[in-house]
Amino acid sequence: MSYPILLISSSAVHGYGYLECNKEAIRELTKGITTPVLFVPYAAAQSEWDSYTDKVRAFFRTLNIKVVGIHKVPRKKIFADHEVIFVGGGNTFRLLHTLQQQGLVQDIRDAVLAGKMKYMGSSAGTNLATRSICTTNDMPIVYPSGGFDALNLFTYQLNPHYLDPDPGTSHKGETRDQRLAEFHQENDTTVIGLREGAYININTDFATTKELYIGGINGAKIFMKGKAPYEAPMNEKFVLE
């Protein structure tokens, strides 16, 4: 089963090495490519871009795939010489702000929807693929100058690292379900809470078909305004109404 867009909840999952939990889905996404994966480290501090790229490079070396950081690539070669773009995790606000500053948001969207590049996101990179970054868990350490609108490849919202309420905890702060309910007090858009270890696959025509596939481990929960949350189907294609 091959899809051009892979959205991973988290690169770090208990009991697994970096990106190892979803390695087979990544292998499927990158099967047959002949060019280095283009890695976007902008969710991290600029001082960490090189070391972050090295970490990603070490993982993809196990798949015999090279990696190059987008910050090392001339602008004219970004969309000409790479078949897969991987946007890593970190702070979603910083990621979107940096891409806006560089004028890359629309260019990435256009390249993916035109079939010129496959897209892989993890955590912040998964948030970036959605309609907006409004359901990220991150703190707004910077304000994206162009607002919160994201790539809109996945035309709904995702909440990576989703945690189910724990009735046995003594912690009295808001649960993730309560925060998503607050989102729906102001917005109508459906949200999928993607637990750690889970991923979503979609095609470039998702805006029309609404068809997706949830794989990995732990699954996901679907939140729709005015309705009770429910468990998403797993390991099968389904249409998100």
Secondary structure, 3 states (H helix, E strand, C coil): CCCCEEEECCCCCCCCCCCHHHHHHHHHHHCCCCCCEEEECCCCCHHHHHHHHHHHHHHHHCCCCCEEEHHHCCHHHHCCCCCEEEECCCCHHHHHHHHHHCCCHHHHHHHHHCCCCEEEEECHHHHHCECECCCCCCCCCCCCCCCCECCCCECCEEEEEECCCCCCCCCCCCCHHHHHHHHHHHCCCCEEEEECCEEEEECCCHHHHCEEEEEECCCEEEECCCCCCEECCCCCEEECC
